[in-house]
Amino acid sequence: MSAKRTERLLNLVIALLSTRRGFTKHELFEEIELYGEAATADAREKLFDRDKAFLREQGIPVESYSEETLFEDNTTQRYRIRQDAYRLPGVRFTPEESAVLTLAARMWDQASLGSAAARALRKLHARGVLPDDAGSIPLQPSIRTNDPHFNEIWRAATTRTPVTFGYRPPGSAAQSVRRVQPWGMGSRFGHWYLVGYDLDRAAERIFRLSRMEGPVRLRTGTYTVPADFDIDASLASLDGLYAPQPAAVEVRHGAGAALRMQAESVEAAAGGRDRLKLSVRDLDALAADTAALGAAAVAVEPADYVDAVRAALTRALQAQSLPLPDFELAEAAAPARRPATGAQDRLTRLLDLVPYVLANQGADMNETAAAFGVSKEQLAKDLDLLFVSGPRHYPNELMDVSFDDDRIYIENADNLSEPVRFGMDEAAALIVGLDTLSALPGIGSSAAVASTLEKLTEAAGEAGGVGTAVAARLDDAAGGTVLAELQQAITGTRQLELRYLVPRRDELTLRTVDPRRLFSVDDTWYLEAWCHRAEAPRNFRVDRIHGVRDTGAALTHAPEPGAAFPSSLFTPGPLDQRVTLVLEPAALWVAEAYDAERQAPLADGRTAVELRTADTGWIPAFTARLGGAAAVAAPADLRQATLAWLQEAAANYPPA
């Protein structure tokens, strides 16, 4: 958005807030000088209509009405923004509630929703809510949002926008085009799902995002979501689809430690193997685990499971066998985000900036810029724009903005003095985060979570209805038992002995640790603890902990007060090896998850990324788990070793 359009929109908001009677559009054209720059009267009318529609899209309640019933000689349409509809209602939170609110805001690992949560917190701060740190809670969950098409489906579900997409159901080789009216979306069993009305089948249907193919297109149209729709109730029907079913796999003696711990029985089989019989909910996950064991494991039954492992290994082998195109790695760019001067961002920031500064007169420039996620230079441009914004014919009502000596002061800004009501994305980010917390063992039992959710939903008004449309559920590791035990140990400062699986070595080990904190990344929980064997802090995946024993009081290896949760699971070391992978678009999450330092786009749509790792032994199994979405490009010896590893594994599955 150009600075002129931002100024025009800002002046339009100020004008529409300034009077109860409102303005006709011709009065607004007189009041807001920038409308005079339109080439023709018709162009000016269209410009105003676009501006009005844009403000409404941002959740700013531009109201139109006729004065015909009040003034018989005037039937002209008038426009206004009622202050009670514009402003965020007053709300108060206790310190405990502020802490869980902050925790909920930090849960989003997706940039746009993280920004929405931060904006919501700033608005509450301007309302007098102290941004209490959640550091007193030794737990930091995060909501995974890297499923394909998450952004498009989120937008469609929260704005009631019809969508069209290609879809491939489980067990089907054919793709079909679906036309859907989204009712809601939610996560379950580690995947995100869309629930909506399938127009061609005239019935409610559930679609897994990872099975959507091709672009998701947002369409025009309107529809009504049933009043009794509840996303949790709809997703509960997946329990039947994911009911435990029997499966069998043969593994070499001494291999398959993780599968052995899941097995209901173990029998001797031919060829130096054991046959494991399991009961599993997700055959896709079992197939990925089996493929990652390579030649050491062979899927036996059911047929769908065998076919899934065969397909994963075949695709991985084909990807690894492709000739390498020429490419040159370059430093990886920072994660993509909308520009700071984008249409929604800048106007929202300006409207938030005024109440924020009024609540913090003398705010430091650098701290304010950091709070709004912009540079100090961009903040100065924003303040300059605020200084010249206001009614054309009433110059004494212009805002008085100063930022001398890097301290910001704003006066004469009554119309913008209070924060705007939550937008749909802001309400969703906080309410869904709180709702997710409510389902976690330990945290969810806190009365502060329930009371915060109730207060926030009421303050959000109409946008608070998102609670029935979106639901995120974190995998709570072994039904929450282990997670709860670890929380108790942290709270009680206890030392634990862990039975811990190390997949790279396919080995079950014993570790004595002093638990510190819990956090989640990509729907996976981790324990940060002092490991006595390593004599250093280590992160342990909770789903790989297969037994916990209290061994007494913990030693004093707690993190520093106020220390941030780990921002990465990987710490570079001087002896690290560099590995280049070629990734399909569906596997680009690997670049961020494994801190890729360099990358290069390829002509065929794939991306080459360079990772650092202390050990390359896990790489072949990783490519098998991804089923053709990743292949090793360098170093040459690892590329060849991965090819040989996959060839040996695929030999267990001759063509059907």
Beta strands, then each sheet from edge to edge (+ up, - down):
strand 1: 63-66
strand 2: 77-80
strand 3: 139-140
strand 4: 163-167
strand 5: 176-188
strand 6: 191-198
strand 7: 203-208
strand 8: 212-218
strand 9: 245-252
strand 10: 265-269
strand 11: 273-280
strand 12: 297-301
strand 13: 330-331
strand 14: 363-364
strand 15: 400-402
strand 16: 407-411
strand 17: 470-471
strand 18: 494-502
strand 19: 507-521
strand 20: 524-531
strand 21: 536-541
strand 22: 545-553
strand 23: 577-583
strand 24: 598-601
strand 25: 607-613
strand 26: 630-634
sheet 1: 1+ 2-
sheet 2: 3+ 19+ 18- 22+
sheet 3: 3+ 19+ 20- 21+
sheet 4: 7+ 6- 5+ 4- 8+
sheet 5: 7+ 6- 5+ 17+
sheet 6: 10+ 11- 9+ 12-
sheet 7: 13+ 24- 25+ 23- 26+
sheet 8: 14+ 16- 15+
end
